[in-house]
Amino acid sequence: MTLSVGVIGTGVMGAEHVRILREETAGARVVAVCDADAGRARAVAGDGEAFTDPLALIHDHKVQAVVIASPDATHADLALACLAAGKPVLCEKPLAATADQALRVVQAEVQLGKRLVQVGYMRRFDPAYVEMLHVRQSGAIGEAVLLHNTHRNAAAPDWFTGAMAVTNSFVHEIDISRWLLDAEPVLARISAAPGGDPLMITLETDRGAVVSTEVYMNARYGYHVHAQLVGRDGTVEMAAPTVTLTNHASQHGHAWPENWVPRFRDAYRIQMNAWVRSIAEERPVGASAWDGYVATAIAEQVATALQTGNPVRLDFGQRPDLYL
Ligand SMILES: NC(=O)c1ccc[n+]([C@@H]2O[C@H](COP(=O)([O-])OP(=O)(O)OC[C@H]3O[C@@H](n4cnc5c(N)ncnc54)[C@H](O)[C@@H]3O)[C@@H](O)[C@H]2O)c1
């Protein structure tokens, strides 16, 4: 069976998801795209239909499943519309712009009694993170006690406002740290360098591990994501994120990608294929709506701590049975 997918938002991420669905995904085809900018939608629509109204795409009978890649503030309402229509949805991170909105998505899914939402925390599919998880689970490095994350962008995207370094970028580290450590953050501390960039955020987990994350939105030299997991008996970390090394102009080394698209190309592709398969098999994979809610709830509380300068005890309530 071929899954007919509609993609909402055809900017940087949406256009890449359309390309992956067309060129690199088994068992799927793009039957519709939607963008508030009609020209942008038409440019990537191919032989699919181009919409400017996302609700019209969600309700279109041709569309069996939806990818949401429009701006953060649109995610929750569109995910709710997908749930109301009973259509599976891969929603880009974050699940919502606020914890309250994210919780509404969780509550609607719990009411439905069926998991239809996957949140696009694609690092869970990145080969380097997957290998780090396997090393921890094998016991080879002993009990995990520290996780050091580095998250550097060359430059913050134009649309970044307010605390988005936390609510849009750091959410990746919240999700991947919970997943890598199989633990829940319970306490957060945050400090900012002069001018507010970079940030240093420390989380303590309910298993006693400590997670440090540098979030640097304007690091200039390139896009650089790194993680090192420290155990009692050893460490495991990512190698340089390239497959070749260059000798040039008296230097030896690798180039840094410009942004997340080349760095996480494999992760986006593997995520999309896993999502399409999971719909056929009715077996959810990846980050759930609950995971999306927890990441946004923690990010919101960390953003508050940034204002006050005080450590914050994290609170996001009980995981509903649907997500156990
Ligand atoms: N998983 C990741 O690694 C990753 C990386 C980058 C961005 N993202 C997420 O993807 C989303 C899109 O980011 P982007 O970088 O592609 O942004 P973008 O600005 O390049 O694209 C967003 C597109 O959505 C369109 N749009 C705006 N409002 C709309 C609406 N109501 N309905 C339909 N289309 C609408 C815009 O016209 C634009 O074309 C964001 O939520 C962002 O957080 C995820």
The ligand as an ORCA input file, in Angstrom:
! r2SCAN-3c Opt
* xyz 0 1
  N      13.678     18.910     13.176
  C      14.559     19.852     12.897
  O      15.767     19.631     12.965
  C      14.100     21.212     12.453
  C      15.010     22.077     11.857
  C      14.543     23.329     11.434
  C      13.232     23.684     11.642
  N      12.390     22.823     12.268
  C      10.983     23.194     12.507
  O      10.301     23.183     11.259
  C       9.347     24.235     11.231
  C       9.569     25.060      9.969
  O      10.868     25.605     10.003
  P      11.564     26.126      8.669
  O      12.977     26.349      9.003
  O      11.210     25.228      7.535
  O      10.837     27.533      8.494
  P      10.568     28.333      7.139
  O      10.284     29.730      7.560
  O      11.677     28.070      6.172
  O       9.243     27.654      6.537
  C       7.966     27.797      7.118
  C       6.957     27.842      5.983
  O       5.650     27.799      6.538
  C       4.824     28.704      5.797
  N       3.677     29.060      6.636
  C       3.572     30.013      7.587
  N       2.370     29.971      8.169
  C       1.689     28.951      7.577
  C       0.393     28.428      7.743
  N      -0.446     28.885      8.672
  N       0.026     27.383      6.945
  C       0.854     26.888      6.010
  N       2.100     27.374      5.806
  C       2.520     28.372      6.593
  C       5.742     29.859      5.455
  O       5.250     30.596      4.353
  C       7.044     29.117      5.150
  O       7.138     28.767      3.772
  C       9.515     25.027     12.533
  O       8.514     24.659     13.431
  C      10.875     24.620     13.050
  O      10.950     24.588     14.454
  C      12.798     21.597     12.647
*
